Amino acid sequence: MQIGEVAERTGLSLRTIRYYEEVGLVVPSARSQGGFRLYTEPDVDRLDLVKRMKPLGFQLDEMGELLAVLDPAAQNEDGATISQGRLREFAETADQRCAELRAKLSNAEQFAEILRARLSASPQQ
């Protein structure tokens, strides 16, 4: 599929997808004769993983490392143990950052409730 369809499916902008290609996170599987980027389902899955990492604050190099750990083709017998340990570190970091995001969301929801209460208590204009 071409980049436009990938953008639509992932909710990422064309610019973001191109940037992720530029930094080596996701590389199109092929190019058409006209030079258009062509992506496969695994490419889209990889972009979805990157999209899920972004709100957790992972840096580009961490994203690349994590993608390598999650890619079964990148693991070998010796690397499996190292990958599992590193994967555990990433999981702990993700859990911690999710907890921080939940706390921020709770604060935001409380603030929104204050605004809704103020609106309902105010006379209509």
C-alpha positions in Angstrom: 0.0 0.0 0.0 1.1 3.6 -0.5 1.9 6.1 2.1 -1.5 7.8 2.0 -3.3 4.6 2.8 -0.8 3.9 5.6 -1.4 7.4 7.0 -5.1 6.9 7.0 -4.9 3.5 8.7 -2.5 4.6 11.4 -3.7 8.1 12.0 -0.2 9.4 11.4 0.6 12.3 9.1 2.6 11.8 5.9 5.3 14.0 7.3 5.5 11.8 10.5 5.8 8.6 8.5 8.5 10.1 6.3 10.3 11.3 9.4 10.2 7.8 11.0 11.6 6.5 7.7 14.4 9.2 7.8 15.4 8.2 11.3 15.3 4.5 10.5 12.3 3.4 12.7 10.2 2.3 9.8 11.4 1.7 6.2 9.0 1.0 3.4 9.3 -2.6 2.2 9.6 -1.5 -1.4 9.3 1.3 -3.9 7.1 1.4 -7.0 8.6 2.0 -10.4 7.6 5.6 -10.0 9.5 5.8 -6.7 6.5 5.8 -4.4 6.9 4.2 -1.0 5.2 0.8 -0.7 4.3 -0.6 2.7 3.2 -4.0 3.9 1.1 -5.1 6.9 4.2 -5.7 9.0 5.3 -2.1 8.2 1.9 -0.8 9.3 2.1 -2.9 12.5 5.6 -1.4 13.2 4.2 2.1 12.7 1.4 1.3 15.1 4.0 0.2 17.7 5.9 3.5 17.3 2.6 5.4 17.7 1.9 3.5 20.9 5.4 4.3 22.3 5.2 8.0 21.6 2.8 9.0 24.4 5.0 7.1 26.9 7.9 9.4 26.1 10.3 6.9 24.6 13.1 8.6 22.7 13.8 7.7 19.1 16.8 5.5 20.0 14.8 3.7 22.6 12.0 3.2 20.1 14.5 1.7 17.7 15.9 -0.6 20.4 12.5 -1.7 21.5 11.4 -2.4 17.9 14.5 -4.5 17.5 13.7 -6.4 20.7 10.1 -7.0 19.6 11.1 -8.1 16.1 11.3 -11.9 16.2 13.6 -11.9 13.2 16.1 -9.8 15.1 16.5 -12.2 18.0 19.0 -15.0 18.1 19.9 -17.6 20.7 22.4 -15.5 22.5 20.4 -12.3 22.2 17.2 -13.8 23.6 18.3 -13.5 27.2 19.6 -10.0 26.8 16.4 -9.1 24.9 14.2 -10.4 27.6 16.0 -8.4 30.3 15.8 -5.3 28.2 12.2 -6.0 27.4 11.5 -6.2 31.1 13.1 -2.8 31.6 11.0 -1.3 28.8 7.9 -2.9 30.3 8.6 -1.4 33.8 9.2 2.0 32.2 6.0 1.8 30.2 4.1 0.8 33.4 5.5 3.7 35.3 4.7 6.2 32.5 1.2 4.8 32.2 0.7 5.4 35.9 1.9 9.0 35.5 -0.4 9.5 32.5 -3.4 8.1 34.5 -2.6 10.6 37.3 -2.5 13.5 34.8 -5.7 12.3 33.3 -7.4 12.1 36.7 -6.3 15.7 37.4 -7.6 16.9 34.0 -10.9 15.1 34.5 -11.3 16.7 37.9 -10.7 20.1 36.4 -13.2 19.4 33.6 -15.7 18.5 36.3 -15.1 21.8 38.1 -15.8 23.6 34.8 -19.0 21.6 34.1 -20.2 22.3 37.7 -19.6 26.0 37.2 -21.5 25.9 34.0 -24.5 24.2 35.5 -24.5 26.5 38.5 -24.3 29.7 36.3 -27.5 31.3 35.0 -27.9 30.7 31.2 -27.1 33.7 29.1 
